[in-house]
Amino acid sequence: MTSGHINSNTKISVLIKANSLVIDALVSINANFSKLRNPFLRKLLAGRVNIGEACQVAGCKLEDFMAKMRELGFETDLATTLVSEPQSKTASPNSELKKLDQLVLDVRPILANKQDPLKAIMEVLDTLKEGQCLKLLNTFEPVPLINLLSKKGFATYTERPEPELVITYFAKTEQSRFKIGIRKPDCFK
């Protein structure tokens, strides 16, 4: 059975729609993919996350992901399988974000109530002032949000202090503040 041509930019929802065995296959690669078994999280994440991002969130190799998809009949773009391990952010200069005044938002209860936390996150981000950052508590790395906010000029830093706790820090940079005339915090100088 041929399931279609995929690459690192293919959305996870496309894979699941094309082949009902995808979720079990992904869980066999990495237990972090078991979140896709939850219908709410699957609906929330699968349409927002592509294969490359999913590998980063789960902490698995793109090569392993693509090999498993080939077993299910997908044709893969070989160029995308050359990417190695997800990059660790532990040595990031953005770890300085932790020193800023923190507005903490724990989205785990929002997700447990089967609600999308994006609106709550954006509301907190809109209130950030100079010298502040959002400290977002979650059970997974919000890669689509990180990518979106990075494009809008936010600095980010992620750490995993516990297996089911991911902390991501977000702060506006000079680039994002330039439009509203706020001075850059010292950590960005």
Secondary structure, 3 states (H helix, E strand, C coil): CCCEEECCCCEHHHHHHHCCCHHHHHHHHCHHHHHHHCHHHHHHHHCCCEHHHHHHHHCCCHHHHHHHHHHCCEEECHHHHHCCCCCCCCCCHHHHHHHCEEEEEECHHHHHCCCCCHHHHHHHHHHCCCCEEEEEEECCCCHHHHHHHHHCCEEEEEEEEECCEEEEEEEECHHHHHCCCCCCCHHHC
